[in-house]
C-alpha cells in the first residue's frame, strides 16, 4: 500500500483512501462501495487527510456534493468537526486504537447516534429515537 504523503494526484489519493477504508473494515460486503456507511467513512477519513472543506472533499472522494455536505453538516452539528479539523481524540486510549469509537462516529454521520462531549471530557453517544 502506498503512503498518503506519496500520493500527488487526486486519483492516487482517492485510491489510497479507498484502500485504507477497505483495510479498516475487511467484513464489507463485496458490493460495499455504494454502501452509505462505507461512503461516510471515506468522507470522514478524507477529512482527516485533507481537511474539512466540502468542495475539496467532493473532488477527492468523487461523491456528490450534496452527500459530502450532508456528512459535513452532521459532523459539525455533532462536534466531530470544529474549526476545520476532525476531532478524533476519543478514537484512542493511550496508544491503542478503539475501533468502536470510529464506528460510533460513523453512526453519528448516518444520523443514527448523537455525540456529546461531557464535562469530564469524554464523548458519550446516544441512540436517535425514531419519530
C-alpha positions as CSV (number, residue, x, y, z in Angstrom):
1,X,0.0,0.0,0.0
2,X,1.2,3.5,-0.9
3,X,1.6,6.0,1.9
4,X,-0.6,9.1,1.8
5,X,2.4,11.5,1.6
6,X,3.5,9.7,-1.6
7,X,0.2,10.5,-3.3
8,X,0.3,13.6,-5.5
9,X,-2.7,13.3,-7.9
10,X,-6.3,13.2,-6.8
11,X,-6.7,9.7,-8.3
12,X,-3.8,8.4,-6.3
13,X,-5.2,9.9,-3.1
14,X,-8.6,8.5,-3.8
15,X,-7.1,5.0,-4.4
16,X,-5.1,5.3,-1.2
17,X,-8.2,6.4,0.7
18,X,-10.4,3.6,-0.6
19,X,-7.7,1.0,0.2
20,X,-7.4,2.4,3.7
21,X,-11.1,2.2,4.4
22,X,-11.3,-1.3,2.9
23,X,-8.4,-2.4,5.1
24,X,-10.0,-0.9,8.1
25,X,-13.2,-2.9,7.5
26,X,-12.5,-6.3,6.0
27,X,-16.0,-7.5,6.5
28,X,-17.7,-5.2,4.0
29,X,-20.0,-6.9,1.5
30,X,-18.5,-7.4,-2.0
31,X,-20.6,-4.5,-3.4
32,X,-19.9,-2.2,-0.4
33,X,-18.5,0.7,-2.4
34,X,-22.0,2.2,-2.8
35,X,-23.0,1.5,0.8
36,X,-23.7,4.6,2.8
37,X,-21.6,3.5,5.8
38,X,-18.6,2.9,3.5
39,X,-19.0,6.2,1.7
40,X,-19.5,8.1,5.0
41,X,-16.3,6.5,6.4
42,X,-14.5,7.5,3.2
43,X,-15.6,11.1,3.7
44,X,-14.5,11.1,7.3
45,X,-11.1,9.7,6.6
46,X,-10.7,12.1,3.6
47,X,-11.4,14.9,6.1
48,X,-8.6,13.6,8.3
49,X,-6.2,13.6,5.3
50,X,-7.2,16.8,3.6
51,X,-9.3,19.0,5.9
52,X,-13.0,19.6,6.1
53,X,-13.6,21.8,3.1
54,X,-16.7,20.3,1.3
55,X,-15.5,21.3,-2.2
56,X,-12.1,19.6,-1.6
57,X,-13.7,16.5,-0.1
58,X,-16.1,16.3,-3.1
59,X,-13.2,16.4,-5.5
60,X,-11.2,13.9,-3.5
61,X,-13.9,11.3,-2.9
62,X,-15.8,11.7,-6.2
63,X,-19.1,11.7,-4.3
64,X,-21.9,14.1,-5.0
65,X,-21.6,17.5,-3.3
66,X,-25.0,17.0,-1.5
67,X,-23.8,13.8,0.1
68,X,-20.5,15.3,1.3
69,X,-22.2,18.5,2.5
70,X,-24.7,16.4,4.5
71,X,-22.0,14.4,6.1
72,X,-20.1,17.7,6.9
73,X,-23.2,19.2,8.4
74,X,-23.8,16.2,10.7
75,X,-20.2,16.2,11.7
76,X,-20.3,19.8,12.5
77,X,-23.5,19.6,14.5
78,X,-22.2,16.6,16.5
79,X,-18.9,18.4,17.4
80,X,-17.0,15.9,15.3
81,X,-15.7,18.7,13.1
82,X,-14.7,22.0,14.7
83,X,-12.7,24.8,13.2
84,X,-11.8,22.9,10.1
85,X,-10.5,19.7,11.7
86,X,-11.9,16.4,12.6
87,X,-11.9,15.6,16.3
88,X,-10.8,12.0,16.7
89,X,-9.1,12.1,20.1
90,X,-11.6,9.6,21.5
91,X,-10.6,7.0,18.9
92,X,-7.5,6.3,21.1
93,X,-7.0,5.0,24.6
94,X,-3.3,5.8,25.1
95,X,-1.6,4.4,22.0
96,X,-4.4,1.9,21.4
97,X,-6.9,2.5,18.7
98,X,-10.5,2.0,19.8
99,X,-12.4,0.9,16.6
100,X,-15.8,1.0,18.3
101,X,-15.4,4.8,18.7
102,X,-14.7,5.2,15.0
103,X,-17.9,3.2,14.2
104,X,-19.9,5.2,16.8
105,X,-18.8,8.4,14.9
106,X,-19.8,6.7,11.7
107,X,-23.2,6.1,13.1
108,X,-23.3,9.8,14.0
109,X,-22.7,10.6,10.4
110,X,-25.5,8.3,9.4
111,X,-27.8,10.1,11.8
112,X,-28.3,7.0,14.0
113,X,-26.5,8.3,17.1
114,X,-25.9,11.6,18.7
115,X,-22.4,12.6,20.0
116,X,-21.9,14.8,23.0
117,X,-18.7,15.9,24.8
118,X,-19.3,15.7,28.6
119,X,-17.8,17.8,31.4
120,X,-15.3,15.0,32.1
121,X,-14.0,15.4,28.6
122,X,-15.3,12.0,27.4
123,X,-17.6,11.5,24.5
124,X,-21.0,10.0,25.1
125,X,-23.2,8.5,22.4
126,X,-26.9,8.2,22.4
127,X,-29.3,6.5,20.0
128,X,-31.6,8.7,18.0
129,X,-35.2,7.9,18.7
130,X,-37.4,7.3,15.7
131,X,-40.3,9.8,15.3
